[in-house]
C-alpha cells in the first residue's frame, strides 16, 4: 500500500483533546516551509513587521498586507508572490484565533499552484479544523503534515497534536516516526 499503511486498524475511539496555540504569528516557521519569492525580497522585512506588530489591530495589519498584495501585478497575485502574502494574512488570523477567516485564507493559499503537499499549510489547516470541530478533516490535514515533513513540522506546536496523529497512523515501514524524514515536498515550498 505504499510507504506505510495510512490508518491504524483500531477499535479505540479517537478522542479530541484541547491543545494550545501561540498568540504570536510564527514567522520563523513560515520561512522554514514557505520560500520567499525573489520579487518580494525588498518587502520581506515590512511584511514580517506588519504580521507580528501586536500594537496594530488585526484589521489594520490585514489592510496593510492587502495593500502590498494589491500592488502586485495581476499575474503575481496568482503565483507564489500572492500566496506568500495570503499566508501572512492567514497567520495573523490564526494567531488571533479568527478561526473561520484563517481557514478561508489558508484554504485559499492551498489553491495556488504547487501548494498541495506543503506541510505548513496542512498543519495550519489541521489545527483550524480542530478549532472548527471537524475531526475527520483535522486528522487528514495533520496526517498530511506529518507524512510530508516528519516530526519537525510539529516543533513549537502543542505536543498533543503529534500524539493525536501518531495514534491513527501506523509508523512508516522500516523506521519510526522519530527518524522518518518525510517526503520530498520542496516544490510546494
C-alpha positions in Angstrom: 0.0 0.0 0.0 2.9 2.4 -0.5 5.3 3.7 2.1 3.1 2.8 5.0 -0.5 2.0 5.9 -2.5 5.2 6.4 -4.7 4.3 9.3 -4.2 2.0 12.3 -6.8 -0.7 12.4 -8.0 0.1 15.9 -11.3 -0.1 17.7 -10.2 2.6 20.0 -12.4 5.6 19.9 -10.3 8.7 19.0 -10.9 11.5 21.5 -10.4 15.1 20.6 -8.2 16.8 23.0 -7.7 20.5 23.7 -4.4 22.0 22.6 -2.6 25.3 23.0 -1.9 27.7 20.2 0.5 30.5 20.4 -0.8 34.1 20.3 2.1 35.1 18.1 2.4 34.7 14.3 5.2 32.2 13.7 7.3 34.0 11.0 10.2 31.6 11.5 8.0 28.6 10.7 6.7 30.3 7.6 10.3 31.0 6.5 11.2 27.3 7.1 8.4 26.0 5.0 7.5 28.7 2.5 10.0 30.2 0.1 10.2 34.0 -0.2 9.7 35.0 -3.8 12.7 36.9 -5.1 10.4 39.7 -6.3 9.3 40.3 -2.7 12.8 40.2 -1.2 12.8 44.0 -0.7 9.4 43.8 1.2 10.1 40.8 3.5 11.0 42.9 6.5 8.0 45.1 6.0 5.7 42.0 5.6 7.2 40.4 8.7 6.9 43.6 10.8 3.2 44.0 9.8 2.5 40.4 10.5 4.0 40.5 14.0 3.0 44.0 15.1 0.7 43.5 18.0 0.4 47.2 18.5 -1.8 47.4 15.5 -5.2 45.8 15.5 -5.9 42.8 13.2 -7.8 44.8 10.6 -5.1 47.3 10.2 -2.4 44.6 9.8 -4.5 42.8 7.2 -5.3 46.0 5.3 -1.6 46.9 5.2 -0.8 43.4 3.8 -3.6 43.7 1.3 -2.1 47.0 0.0 1.1 45.1 -0.7 -0.9 42.3 -2.3 -2.9 44.8 -4.4 0.4 46.4 -5.6 1.4 43.1 -7.2 1.0 42.7 -10.9 -2.1 40.6 -11.8 0.0 37.6 -12.7 1.9 37.8 -9.4 -1.3 37.7 -7.4 -1.9 34.2 -8.9 1.6 32.8 -8.1 3.9 32.4 -5.1 4.1 36.1 -4.6 0.4 36.3 -3.9 0.4 33.1 -1.9 3.2 34.5 0.3 1.2 37.5 1.3 -2.0 35.5 1.8 -0.2 33.1 4.1 1.0 36.0 6.2 -2.6 37.3 6.4 -3.8 33.8 7.4 -1.1 33.6 10.1 -2.3 36.8 11.6 -5.8 35.5 11.7 -4.6 32.1 13.0 -2.6 33.7 15.9 -5.6 35.9 16.8 -7.9 32.8 16.7 -10.1 34.2 14.0 -10.7 30.6 13.0 -13.1 30.9 10.0 -11.2 33.7 8.4 -7.9 32.0 9.0 -9.3 28.8 7.5 -10.5 30.6 4.4 -7.1 32.2 3.8 -5.1 29.1 4.4 -7.5 27.2 2.2 -7.1 29.9 -0.5 -3.3 29.6 -0.2 -3.7 25.9 -0.8 -5.3 26.6 -4.2 -2.2 28.2 -5.6 -0.1 26.0 -8.0 2.2 23.5 -6.2 0.8 24.2 -2.8 -0.9 20.9 -2.1 1.6 18.8 0.0 3.1 21.8 1.8 3.4 20.6 5.4 3.0 24.0 6.9 -0.3 24.6 5.1 -1.6 21.2 6.0 -0.5 21.7 9.6 -2.4 25.0 9.9 -5.5 23.7 8.2 -5.5 20.7 10.5 -5.3 23.0 13.6 -8.1 25.1 12.2 -10.2 22.1 11.5 -9.7 21.1 15.1 -10.9 24.5 16.2 -14.0 24.1 14.0 -14.6 20.6 15.4 -14.1 18.9 12.0 -12.4 15.8 13.4 -12.1 13.9 10.1 -10.6 16.8 8.2 -8.3 17.6 11.2 -6.8 14.1 11.2 -6.5 14.2 7.4 -4.6 17.5 7.3 -2.4 16.8 10.3 -1.5 13.4 8.9 -0.5 15.0 5.6 1.7 17.4 7.6 3.4 14.5 9.4 3.7 12.4 6.2 5.3 15.3 4.2 7.7 16.7 6.8 8.0 14.2 9.7 8.1 15.2 13.3 9.9 18.6 12.8 6.8 20.2 11.4 5.3 19.8 14.9 8.2 21.6 16.6 6.9 24.6 18.6 3.4 23.2 18.5 1.4 21.6 21.3 2.8 18.0 21.6 -0.7 16.7 21.9 -1.1 17.3 18.1 1.7 15.0 17.2 0.4 12.3 19.6 -3.1 12.5 18.1 -1.8 11.9 14.7 0.5 9.1 15.8 -2.5 7.4 17.3 -4.2 7.0 14.0 -1.2 6.4 11.7 1.0 3.4 11.5 4.7 4.1 11.6 6.5 4.1 8.2 7.8 0.8 7.0 11.3 0.2 8.2 11.6 3.1 10.6 9.9 5.0 13.4 8.3 8.5 13.3 11.4 9.7 15.3 13.7 9.0 12.4 11.2 9.5 9.5 12.3 12.4 7.4 9.2 13.0 5.4 8.6 13.1 1.6 10.1 15.4 -1.0 7.9 18.5 -0.7 10.4 21.1 -2.0 8.2 22.0 -5.0 5.5 23.1 -2.6 7.7 25.5 -0.7 
